[in-house]
Amino acid sequence: MLIVAGTLIAAVSLLADFIGLGDHGGIPAVQILGAEAGVILTLIGLGWRIQQQGGGALPSWRGAAAWVGNQPVLTWVIVGFLIAYLLCFIAPAIYNADLRFHYFTDYIREREKIGFDTRLILEHIGHWYTGDQTPKYLFPPLTTLLFTPLLLLRFPYNYYVSTVVTLVSFLLLNLGLPSLFTKKENRLLVLFIFAVSVFSYGLQFELETGQFYTLAMLLSMAAVYIFHKHPAYRIFAYILFCVSVQLKVFPAIFVFLFVDDWHDWKVNFKRFAALGVANFLLLFLLGFSYFQLFVTRMLGSMGNLEVRYNHSITVFVHNLALTNDWVAAHADALRMGLTVYFLLCFAVTLFLAWKRNVRGVDATLLMVSLIGGLILPTISHDYNLPLLAMPFMLWTSGLHLPEKPWTRLLAIALLLSASFAFAVTLFPSNARPVALENSLPALMMILTAVTAMNFLPQSVTKEFEPNA
């Protein structure tokens, strides 16, 4: 029936002019469409006929659904990225109202010179050592000491050094360390995430400003690796961790990754307390006067709302309140609600890590902890978005989708939403839809998906026992 119907439709379409049904003198678009539809129906009928004659079974709808459901984690990570690619690049660059190709520019504020933050810290160091001890900005004492040798070089060569350090750190963080944490069958997933992340907007932003978030993340993750893989050298793990905290405060939240036995709370408490005391004492490295200045400047910066490129909860609510009267009237409650929501997700993840009590790095805890380090500080710019890549690699690499169909479908939906949200952070803010222009909604999507995945059977990411 399909063969006959398809042949008839194709024949009528092609012979329309001859039998008086065509559009004489016009373009026969409808006729050609009908002919093409007829040919397709004929081919479908032919395939069905071959199957009936023993040519092999064609996949049924149920078989196709099973094939989709059995796709590996990598498939859904790639699908999530492709959706974000279509939404954040193809749609605004090509399918726009101007019908012109728009390549995204001006997504990073143009400055007189590159390396603004590198020049800022070196200016601060120069002020401190020349006796003018009231600079506008202040950095932790250890950071001041570590960056002092860059004064031997003039701009732009000192900026070139910081750029090389960031790129090497990014390579080690997102290719070197994951190869130690993941198995060989997950290397393709790691390579894909690295390949798309190396071109990301956040990394471009970090390189442009001369920031060193990637270096701090590398040091903290190297410390975690040494702690779990080489217990005899844990003193070096603690040193690297303290240096990372002094460079950027956010790695302090990774202290919960330094756990051997979650049930041995006395040892864990002593370790956490010792690391806290060590980091506090490092603030006196340049004397008490420097410590006073540092604390004063830090407390003063907490009220500073740098609203551009900032995905902190505080600034997100502040920006939303400027355009929405209801949000403006309930800004404090909304800010508190988002903070409590994160703390709840973090507490649940921490409790489940304690309950599982498996030796190694808990990828879910790592992912949730990092998101807290990105959204809780008042100032959290988009140049720290590249830090998401390595935790996302570990989380997806250790993910096991459930066996039951409906539970598996829910797990795929959560994985797809997390992959899409991660991919969105790779694109410039002015290329995204308005609702995702600020990175906080994407980060909250990842937080929700990662936390919810904990409650699905057989889908919780396993703890990574670092490879040799």
Buried (B, 14 or more C-beta within 10 A) or exposed (E): EBBEEBBEBBBBBBBBEEEEEBEEEEEBEBBEEBBEBBBBBBEBBEEBEEEEEEEEEEEEEEEEEEEEEEEEBBBBBBBBBBBBBEBBBEEBBEEEEEEEEEEBEEBBEEEEEBBBBBBBBBEBBEBBEEEEBEBEEBBBBBBBBBBBEBEEEEBBEBBBBBBEBBBBBBBBBBBBBBEBBBEEEBBEBBBBBBEBBBEBBBBBBBBBBBBBBBBBBBBBBBBBBBBBBEEEEBEBBBBBBBBBBBBBBBBBBBBBBBBBEBEEEEEBEEBBEEBEEBBEEBBEBBEEEBBEBBEEBBEEBEEEEEEEBBBBBBBBBBBBBEEEEEBBEBBEEBBEEBBEBBEEBBEBBBEBBBEBEEEBBBBBBBBBBBBBBBBBBBEBBBBBBBBBBBBBBBBBBBBBBBEEEEBBBBBBEBBBBBBBBBBBBBBBBBBBEEEBBBBBBBBBBBBBBBBBBBEBEEBBBBBBEBEE
